[in-house]
Amino acid sequence: MKNTRIIKTKITRITSVMLFLVCSLYGLSVVAQNNSEFNKPKKQIRNIERPQSFDDKLPVVNMPKSYIDWWEPDTIYIYANTYAPQYILFREVNTYNQYGYMLTNLCQTLENNEWRNIHKYTYTYNENNKILTNLWQRWENAAWANIELLTYTYDAFGKLTTILYQNWRNNEWLNCEKYNYISYPDSNLLTKQLQTWKDNAWAYHSQITYTFDENNNLLTEFWREWQNDVMTNKYYVSYTYDTNNNVLTELWQIWQDLNWDKYWKNIHKYTYTYDSNNNTLTELHQDWQRNGWLNITKYAYSFDANNNMLTELQQLWRNNAWVNKNKLTNTYDVNNNKLTEIFQTWQGAWVNINNINNTYDENNNCTLTEHNMWENESWQLSDGHLKMFYNNMKSELIFHNCFRVTSTYKYYKKLEKERIELPNVSIYPNPTNNSFVVDAEGEINVKLYDMSGKEVLSQNSNGKVIINISHLQNGVYNVQVFSGNNIIGYCKVVKQ
C-alpha cells in the first residue's frame, strides 16, 4: 500500500551554481538515520520552518533493503538547460557492494565530447553494512581534492550513536559539527544533540528529545537550544493517532519567554482523515490567531482500487470558504508504476502548468522521465523537478532543474540482517548515594548523562570500576558503557 505524505528529507549539497541546478539529491545525499526506526507522521510539514537539523544536511544512499528483488541505478544521465542552443549533459556513475549498498557516486559533465569529473562520494561500511564514512571530493587540477568527511559510530544493536562532520583545510581534517544520538532500550526516549567545534572544543548547540508510544509512534518532539550555557526551550510538537497508527493531529507550539510570562504558544495544527485502507483522505492546516484556530490550507486525495493516489487537490481558505488553488493528477500502468503526473492551477477553470512522463522496464524500474511545461497550447520540454521511481515505486531518486533523466540498473540480492551479541555488563547498586560499580571485561568508557541529555561524567577503565557521583545532584542519570565505539551496557541510575 502506498501512502501519500511520507516524510523524506534529502538535502542537496551545493558544489557550484550549475551543480546545484542539475545534480540529483541521490548522488549528493546520505545514509538514512539508523535509529530513526520509529513511525513518523505520514505527511510533509508545510508552511513551517523546522529548526535545521545537522542530519538534514547529511547522506541517504542506503535505505534498508526489505525485498527479495532489489535494483539500484547504475548509470544516470541528466539533461538540463532546455532553452540553450546546446543542452548540458551530466551523468552519475555508481558502484555498489554485493548487497546493493553504494560504494562510489561519481558525477561528470560532457565537454567537447569527453566526460569531465566534477565530484565524487566514496562510502565505507562495517560488517553489517552500516555506513562508517562518507567522503566527498572535488576534481581539481587533474586530481581528487578532499572537501568533507562524515564519520558514523553505532552501538552494539547497530543503532546510530554519533555523526562527525569535518572539513578539509590546510591538508588536514578539521572538526566542524557532531551529532550525538542517545537512546535508552528501557525507555521511550531518544535524544539527538548537535555540537559545534569552537575554540578547539565541542560546544553544545541544540538538541531534540523524542518520546514514543507502545507502538513506536512518535508522540512528541522537544526542541531546545544552548544560549549562554543554558538550555532554552524552542519548539514543542505533539501527535495523536488512531487505532491503525495513522496520525490524527499534529500540534506545533513555540516557547514564549516574556518578562511577565513564560508559556507554550500554539502556532500550527494539522488534522488528518483516512479511508478504510489507511490512505490519507484529507489534511487540514490551521494557524493560531487571537485565541482560535484559523483555516489556512486543505488537501484532499483520491485513490484507485490499488491504493494509488489519483488526485491531490489543494484549497485555500478565503472569505470563510474553501477555494481551489492547485490540483495534481496521476495515472498508472498495470503494475502500479506512475506513468504521468499533471499539475494544474485554478483560474476559474483548471489550467495546465506542467507534467511529468515516465517509462519503465520489465523490472518496474523507471528508465526515462521527462518534464514539460504548457506553452502555446501544447506540452514543451522544460527544466523542472523530476522524480525517478524504481523497485516498483518502492524507491525514488530526486532531481532538480532538468528536463530529462535516464537510467540503467543492476540487480542485487536481499540483505540479510546479522545478529549482534552483547557481552555481560553489571551496574550496581541502584539506587545509590555516592557511587556505583560497573563490572565489565576489557577496556571500557563509562559516560553519564543528566535527563536533559548533557554529559556530566566520562571515565575510562580496564575492567571493573567504581564510579564516584558524590559531586552530582540527586536525581536520575543515564549510564552508557562503551567498548570502543560500541555500547555494551546502559541503564538509569538514581542518586538519592
N, C-alpha and C positions, 0 to 999 in steps of 0.2 A: 504494500500500500504506500502511496506517495502522499506526503503531507506538503502543505503549500508554503509555510513560512518557517523553514528550518534555519536556525542561526548558523551562518557560515562566514567567518571573518577571515579574509585573505587580503593583506595589505601589500601593495606594490612597493618595491624599493626603487628609488629613483637613481639611475646611473647617469642619465643625461636627459635633456628635454625630450629628444626623439625616442629614447628607450622607454621613457615613462608613457609616451603616447601609444606605443605599439607592442611592447613586450607583454606576455601573459603573466598573470599573477601566479600561475602554476610554476613557471621557471624561476620566479623571484620570491617564492614563498616557502613556507615552513611546515615543520612537523607538528601535527596536532598534539595538543597538550594531553599527556598520557593520564594525568589524574583528573581530567575533566570528563569522567565517565558517568556523571550524573545526568538525569533527564532535564535538559534545558527547555525553556519555553519554545514553542514551535513557531514563533514569529520574529521577524527582524524588527528591532526597535526603530520607530520612526520619529522624526522631529525631536530628537533628544540627543544631546552630545554626551555620551558616556565619557567619564574621565579616561584618557587614553591609557590602556594597559601596555606594559612593556611587551608582553607576549602577543599583542596585536601586531607588532612590527616584525615578528619572527616567522620562521618557516612553517606549510602544511603539505609536505610531499608524501607523507606516509599515513594515509587513512587506514584503519585496521582492515585487514583482508578477512572477510567472513563468507566468501562464496567459493564454490569449487572452481568455477571458471572465472579467471581474472585476467584482464588485459591492461596493459599500460602503453601510453603513447611512445612511439619510437622516435620518429622524426616529424616535427611540426613546422609547417610553412605559414608565415603570417604576412598578409598583403595589406599595405597601408598607403595613405596619401592618394585617394581616389582621383582628385582633380588635377594632380600634377601631370605634366607631359609623360613622365615615366614613374610608375608606382614604385614604392620602396618595398623590398622583399627581405624579410628576416626568416631565420629558421632556428629551431631549438632541437638539438640532438641529445637524446637521453640514453643513459646506460643504467642497468639495474642489477641487483644480485639475483640469486636463483629463486628468491621468494617474491620478486617484483618490487623490492624497495630500491628507490633511486640511489645510484652511486654518483653520477655526474649529470649536470644540466648545463649544456654549452649553448650560448646564444651567439649567432653570427648574422652578418648582413652581407648582401650581394653587392659588390662593387666591381665594375669593369669585368663582369663575368667570372669573378673569383669570390669565394667566401672568405670574409674577413672576421676574425674573432672580435667579440665585444666584451663579454664577461662570462664567468663560469662559476657554478656552485659544485662543491665536492662534499660528499657526506660519508661519514663512517658510523658503524653500528657495533653494538655488543653482540654477544652470542644469542640473545633473544630478539635481535633485530630492533632494539631500542636505539634511537639515534644518539650518538655520542658527540659528534662535531659537525658543524656546517660551516664550511669555508667559502667565502665569497672573494673572487679575484677578478681583476680587470686586465684586459690585454693592453700593455703599454710598452712601446719600444721593442716590439717583437718578443716580448716575454710576459709571463703572468705576474702581475703585481698584487700583493695581498691588500685587501680592503677591510674586511670584517671577519670575525670568528665568533661562532656561538658554540658553547660547550655545555653539555647536559649531564646531570647526575640523577641517579634513581635510588629508591630504597630496595629492600630485599624482595618486595612484592612487585617490583617493576614500575612503581609509581614515581612520577617526576618529583625531584626534590629541589633542584636548582637549575637555572639557566644563566650562564655567564656570557655577557656581550662585551667584546673587546674590539678596538680599532687598531690598525697597523700604522704606527708613526715612528719615524726615526729608526727604522729597522727593528722594531720590537712591538709586541702586543701590549697595548695599554688598556687597563680596565676602564669600562665606561658605565655599564649598568649590570645589575644582577637581580634575579627574581628567586625568592625562596618560597617553596611550597611546603606547608606544614599541614599534615592530615593525621587524624587520630582514629584508629580502627574501632575503638570502643566509644566513639562519639560521632555525631552528625556534623562536625565542624571541619571546615577546610579554610586555611588562610594562605593568601598569596601576599608576599611582601616585596616591594620594589626598593632596592637600594641603589644609590648613585656613588660613583667614586669621586671623592672630594678631599683634597689635602692629604693624599696618599692613605686614605682610609675609607671604609664603606660607611656612608651616611644614610639613615632611613629616609625614604621619600614618601611612600604611601603604602597602604595595604587594603585588601578586600577580604572580608570574612564571610563565608557562605554557611548556611545551615540547610539541612535536607530532612525530608520526612522518611518514614519507614519504607517507602517505595523508591527512594533515591531521587525524588523530585526536588528541585531547587526551591526552597521556601523563602530565603532572604539573602540579600546582598548588602553588606555594610561597608561603605567606602569611607576611609579616613586618610588624612594627610598629616605629615610631621611638619609642625610650624614652631620654631623656637624651642626645639627639643620636647615638644608636647604633641601628642596625637590628638588631632582635632577632627570632629565629625564633618562629613561632606555630603554623601548621599545614602539613602536607605531605600531599597527596593524589596517589595514583598509580593508573593504569588499565592494564589489559591488554585485548587484543582478539582476536577470532577472525579467520579469513581473509576473512570478509564484513564486517569493520569493526564488528561488534557488540561491545559492552563485555562482557567476561567477568568481570572483578573490579574492584572499586573499594575502595582501602585508604586509610583515614584515620589519620593519626598526629599527635600533639601533642608540642611540644618541652618536654622536662623540663630545667630549669636548676636543679640542686640544688647545694648547697655541695660535695658529694663526687662529683657526677657530672653529665654532660650527655649527653642521648641523645634519640632519637625514640621515643616510646612509642605502641604500637598502641592505637587506641580503637574504630574501627568497620571492618567489612568487609562489602561487598555482592557477592554472586555471582549470575550470571545464566545462564539457559539459553534456547535459541531453537529454533523449529521450522524446517522447510526453507524457509519463506517469510520468515525473519528476524523473525518475531513473537516477542515475549518470552513464554516459557512459564512460567518461574519466576524469582523474585528472592528471595534469602535474605539477611537482615540478621543479623549477628553482632557481639557486643561482646567486647573483650578483657578477660578476668578471670583473674588469677593464672596468667599464662603460658600461657593457652589461649583458644581462641575458643568463646564460649558462644552458642548459638542464641537469637535474640530473636523475630523475626517472619519469616514466609514468605508470599509472594504467588504464586498460581497463576492462569494465564489460559487461556481457551479462545477459539477464533475460528471464524468461519464460512468458507465457501469463498471469500469475497471479502475475507478478512483483516480483517473487522470483529470487534472484541473483543466476545464474547458474555457472558462472566462474568469477574469478578475475585474470587478467594477469598482472604481474609486469615486466617492461622492464627498462634497464639501457642505458644511452647514452654513447656509446663508439665509438671513431673514426668517429664521425659525422654520426652515425646511431644508431637506436634502436635495442638492442639485448635482447633476452629473459633472464629472471632471475628466476622467480618463478610463479607457477600457482596454484590456488585453485579452486576445482570443487565440487559443491554441488548437492545433489539430495533431493527430497521432496516427501511426501506422498500426498494422495488425499485431505487432509485437510491443505496442505501448511505448514506442520511441516518439519523442516530439518531432513532428515534421515541420510545422510552421508556427510562427508567433507574430501576430499582427497587433500593433499598438495604435490606438485611435484616441482623439481628443474630442470633447463635446463643444460644438459651435452651433447650437440649435439643431444639429444633426451630427452623427458620428463622422469625423473627418480623418482619413488615413494620415499617419505620421511616418511610421517606419515598420519594417517587417524583417524577420529572420527565417531563412530556409535551411533545413538540414538534410543531409544524405547519409545513409548508414550502410555498413557492410553486412555480410551474412552473420556476423557475430554480435550484431547490435551495438557496434561502435561507430560514432559519427566520423566520417571521413572528409566531409565538406560542410562548412557552414558559412553563409553569406548574409551581409547586412544591406538593406535597401532603404532609401528614402522615397516618399511620394512626391514626385515633382512633375509638373506639366501633365497631370492626369495619368501618370504611369510610374512604375517602380524603377528606380535607378540605383545602381550600386553606390554606396556611400559609407564613409567611415563611421563606426559606431561601436556599441557594446555587444560582444558576442560571447556565447557560452557553447562549449563543445561537450556533448554528453557521450559517455561510453559505459561499458558493462551494463547495457540495457537500463540506462538512466540512473544507475547507482553511483556514478562518479561524474564529475564535471570539471572542465577547465574554463577559466575566465580570461577574456582578452578585452583590451580597451583600444578605441580609436583605430580600428582596422576594418576593412570591408570583406575580407575573405580569410578563412583559416582552413588548412587541410592537414590531415594527419594519417600516419600509418601506425600499426600497433603490434605488440608482441605478447604472446601468451605466457602466463606464469601459473605455477601450482599454488594451491591454497596453503597459507602459512599455518602451521600447527603450533599452538602455544606450548611453551615448556614450563614445567613445574619448577618452582624455586623453593629449596629447603632452607629453613631458618635454624641457626644454632641456638642453643639454650642460653637464656639470659634471665637472671633473677634480680628483682629490685625490691628491697625491704629495709626497715619496717615501713608501713604505710597505714595510717597517718604517722607522722614523726614530729619531733620537736626541733632538733638542731642538725640532724644528719640522717642519711640513708645509705644503704650499701648497694652497689651494682656488682653482681657476681657474673663474670663472663670470662671467656678464654681469649688470649691473644691481645694484640694492640687495639685499644678502643678509645673512642672520644665520646664523652658524656656532655650533652647540652641540655640546659633548662630554659624554658620559655614561660613568661607570665601569660595571663589569659588574654592580653592584647596582642600576643604573638612576638613580643620583644624578647630577644635573647638576654638572659640575665646571668648565665654562667656557662663556662665551657672548660672541661678538664680532661686531659689525656691520661691514659693509664695502660699498664701491661697486666691485664687480668683484673682480679677483684680489687675494688677501690671503695673507700668511704668518701661520700660527697658531703661537705660541710655547707649547710644552708642557714647557719645561725644568724648571718647578717641580713637575710631576706625577711620581708614582712610575712606575717601569717597569711595563708591563702592557698589557692590551688595552682600547681605548676605542671607543665607538660615536660616529661623527660623523654629524650631520644638518645639511644645508644648507637654509635656508628662504628662499623668496622670498614675502614677505608671510606668509600663513598656510599656504602650500603647501610641502611638502618637495620640493626639486628634486634632491637628491643625498644619498647616505648610503653609509657603508662602515665597516668595522672598521679602526682604525689601531693598529699595535703600536709601543709605545715601548720601546726596548731600550738 
